[in-house]
Every structure is written in C-alpha cells, then in structure tokens.
Amino acid sequence: MNNAYVHGYDPRENLRLQDQASTLVELLHSDTFYPAESRVLEVGCGVGAQTIILAQKNPKALFTSIDISESSLTEAKKKVESKGFSNVRFQRGNIFNLSFGPESFDHVFVCFVLEHLSNPLEAIAVLKKLIRPGGTITVVEGDHGSTYFYPDSEAAHKAIQCQVELQKRGGGNALIGRELFPLLIKAGFESVRVSPRMVYVDSSKPELVEGFTKKTFTAMIEAVRNQAIEAGIIDRLTFDKGIKDLYRTTESDGVFCYTFFKAFAEKQ
Ligand SMILES: C[S@@+](CC[C@H](N)C(=O)[O-])C[C@H]1O[C@@H](n2cnc3c(N)ncnc32)[C@H](O)[C@@H]1O
C-alpha cells in the first residue's frame, strides 16, 4: 500500500479521528452487536477510536485489533487500558500478511481503512479467508461525493476535490462508500446489505456543527492545504475561500450533509 496519504499519523489527526468516532457513535454503531464469546478481528484499528466503542458495547466479545502502525497501536492500547477494558488484544500486522489461521474469527470489522488501499478487493478477499463459515464482515466507509451544503460554494467543492485527488494519487479512494456493495459481491460474500448513514447538520444540532462539520470534515479538508497547493491542484486563494465557505455552513442558517456507508455481509 502507498502510505502517501493515510489519516491518523499525527496528533492533530488522532484528535480528529477521536472527534469523528465520538460524534458518530450512534449513527454508525447503534447496530454493531457481537454475541458473547465471539471472536472479532478489528482491522486497521488506528489509535483505537472505534476499538473503545466496540469493546464497550460488546463487553463479552473478544476483540483482536490489528494495525500496521506501531505508534497508532501504542495509542490504542493506552486508550483501552485507561478505560479498563480487558476484552481487546492488540497485534501489529499488515492486512496482506496476517499470521492468523484460516477461519479463526467469527466476525471482521473494518472502518475507514479500505479507502486508503490501492487493492481493496484483495484486502476483502484476504479477510474473508479468516472468517469461519456463517461468520460476518462489517465495513464502514465514507464517500466525499456525498457532500452537499448550504450556502453552496464552488470553491468549497474544489477544496474537497483536492482531498479526493490527493488520496487517489496516494493509491486510495475517497469515494469508496458507493463501492462497498460491488466489492463485497465480487469477493463472494452473501446477503450483502449496505445502509447509507447520512449526517445532517444544521445549527439546531450544535454538537454536530462542532464535532462533525468543523472538527471532523472541515479539519480533514484543511489538513491537505499545503500538499494540494504544492501539487498545483488548486491555488491558495481558491482553497482558502473553500475552507471559509465550509465554515460558513456552520453559521445559524447553514446546512451540511455527508453520507457514510455501512455494509454487512455473510460468508457461507
Ligand atoms: C483512517 S485510519 C482508521 C482507524 C480506525 N479504524 C478508525 O476508524 O478510527 C486507517 C488505519 O488503517 C491502517 N492501515 C492502513 N493500511 C493497513 C494495512 N495494510 N494493514 C493494517 N493496517 C493498515 C493505518 O495504519 C491506519 O491506522
């Protein structure tokens, strides 16, 4: 995998992932339940933003959380220990080279990881081998093409497009949400169900204005400013206007919408 653009490798980005996870907990996880004693592999756990939610909601399930990044795993371990959860073990590993035997897990959980891979189908196929027959996979991803807002702004769309373009140049796909259904079907999963989870934000929901529009989405776009300008994808004035216009959507009459996609499928 090309690591040119991966969320989660600096402290500001860690905070953003944590804000994202805590803001979206109900929207993304209200239906993430694993039975007691089930063995769940969390792939690409990063700094543990989802891990603590999974471990808390499913205290009797046994989580193995892996990531390729040692420093992210250290953060994740700290987080889980500070919460006092004892149902998670961490292991460093690359999706494409994991040491687990075939069919060692009942369930696999993947969140915001496929978007960074140049070969997501291969990743899903590898993970499928690790699931026992009758087990399941859950995949959660965003899709930046699902972004719209009031007041609309061409500059804001251009700034968002910078992130999409840079992620593409790094081998990833910021528009992968819409591809979860075809990817899981191609990998041979059964009973594939994808549910769109729309985040709708206006000033009647101040916690989403702060936690999602500002600290999650706009922060993510703002973070690619220098890279996008240096790569010549956009000029400084247009980018800065785009960011200003994204913040404008957080004012009293503003509206911001984004859709995540949560896929669930079975292995037979
Ligand atoms: C955006 S972070 C998502 C972290 C976490 N799932 C969350 O939702 O907050 C993507 C994570 O995938 C990990 N990752 C990327 N490629 C990987 C690979 N080939 N094997 C294992 N982990 C990988 C990165 O190190 C990073 O921690």
PDBQT file of the ligand as one rigid body, heavy atoms in Angstrom, charges set to zero:
ROOT
HETATM    1  C1  LIG A 301      -8.078   6.324   8.937  1.00  0.00    +0.000 C 
HETATM    2  S1  LIG A 301      -7.314   5.173   9.973  1.00  0.00    +0.000 S 
HETATM    3  C2  LIG A 301      -8.776   4.431  10.661  1.00  0.00    +0.000 C 
HETATM    4  C3  LIG A 301      -8.553   3.959  12.048  1.00  0.00    +0.000 C 
HETATM    5  C4  LIG A 301      -9.789   3.412  12.756  1.00  0.00    +0.000 C 
HETATM    6  N1  LIG A 301     -10.328   2.249  12.083  1.00  0.00    +0.000 N 
HETATM    7  C5  LIG A 301     -10.862   4.485  12.934  1.00  0.00    +0.000 C 
HETATM    8  O1  LIG A 301     -11.945   4.338  12.328  1.00  0.00    +0.000 OA
HETATM    9  O2  LIG A 301     -10.634   5.452  13.655  1.00  0.00    +0.000 OA
HETATM   10  C6  LIG A 301      -6.719   3.875   8.885  1.00  0.00    +0.000 C 
HETATM   11  C7  LIG A 301      -5.839   2.870   9.602  1.00  0.00    +0.000 C 
HETATM   12  O3  LIG A 301      -5.580   1.764   8.733  1.00  0.00    +0.000 OA
HETATM   13  C8  LIG A 301      -4.253   1.327   8.962  1.00  0.00    +0.000 C 
HETATM   14  N2  LIG A 301      -3.775   0.589   7.802  1.00  0.00    +0.000 N 
HETATM   15  C9  LIG A 301      -3.613   1.055   6.547  1.00  0.00    +0.000 A 
HETATM   16  N3  LIG A 301      -3.151   0.068   5.747  1.00  0.00    +0.000 NA
HETATM   17  C10 LIG A 301      -3.032  -1.045   6.503  1.00  0.00    +0.000 A 
HETATM   18  C11 LIG A 301      -2.604  -2.371   6.244  1.00  0.00    +0.000 A 
HETATM   19  N4  LIG A 301      -2.197  -2.732   5.036  1.00  0.00    +0.000 N 
HETATM   20  N5  LIG A 301      -2.622  -3.262   7.259  1.00  0.00    +0.000 NA
HETATM   21  C12 LIG A 301      -3.036  -2.898   8.503  1.00  0.00    +0.000 A 
HETATM   22  N6  LIG A 301      -3.438  -1.630   8.802  1.00  0.00    +0.000 NA
HETATM   23  C13 LIG A 301      -3.436  -0.722   7.821  1.00  0.00    +0.000 A 
HETATM   24  C14 LIG A 301      -3.483   2.629   9.184  1.00  0.00    +0.000 C 
HETATM   25  O4  LIG A 301      -2.271   2.411   9.859  1.00  0.00    +0.000 OA
HETATM   26  C15 LIG A 301      -4.481   3.455   9.988  1.00  0.00    +0.000 C 
HETATM   27  O5  LIG A 301      -4.296   3.296  11.370  1.00  0.00    +0.000 OA
ENDROOT
TORSDOF 0
